Amino acid sequence: MADPYLKEWKVPDGTVLAMRPIHERDGLSIANALEGLSPETRRLRFLVEVKKIPDAFVPGLTEPDPALQYVVIVVRRDIGGETPIAGGRIVAGHEPGTWEFALLVGDAWQGQGVGKQLLTALIEEAERRNVRRLIGNISVDNRPMLRLARKKGFSIARDTGDTSTCIAILDINSRPKHSKAWIVRWLTHCMSSRRMQKLLGHPFIARIANTIKGKSILHRAALAKYPAAVHLPRGPGYFVDVAAITDSFEG
């Protein structure tokens, strides 16, 4: 039975990618993918020039101790099966509560948001495991990875023992927790026909309209302003219905 996908999405060219936990049966396809990496991508991942991937590296990925390591891969879904194109993992470090992260994206798939998807998944898994800190070594000239780490909240410091690398550190317990409350307050403030119609034209709001969480947040905002909105329709046209109902309330 195939592993359930943790996430599926499309890259700009329309290719469907999926993320799932790694499995022992992935060994051969992973080895082939690693052999196809450019020398530069290998160097940025392993921080040294690597001509050949060590034989023990792949089994270390595909047969992880679940208590000490978490590994996911991103695959391209083909008619005949799957092709791995990226992967990431977190591994328990020497200090209690500190885990190390690493990720790798194949040459052809770099710059398409795959690394962001991987790092987000690794951080979420670290949170589930109550990891206090994530750390990772990044080459000083791996600017895309450094930029991504900063966007995800990592602090970056030069490695005093190796001037060619930086250390990315994320204190998970200190990450800001985004509350839904401020979103509800803002939408409540905007809950007028004119303002809501303007919001509906925003692409970001339109995307939220198709999510269960988005519908729930807007419903709470509507109830805060218009108690009669308890009967608000909650189907695909939810946002349009909100605008129509606020129209009638204000009229």
PyMOL commands that set and color helices and strands:
alter all, ss='L'
color gray80, all
select helices_A, chain A and resi 24-35+39-46+57-62+107-109+114-128+143-151+172-174+181-190+193-200+203-208+212-225+227-231+238-250
alter helices_A, ss='H'
color red, helices_A
select strands_A, chain A and resi 7-10+16-21+69-78+81-92+98-105+133-139+155-158+165-171
alter strands_A, ss='S'
color yellow, strands_A
deselect
rebuild
show_as cartoon
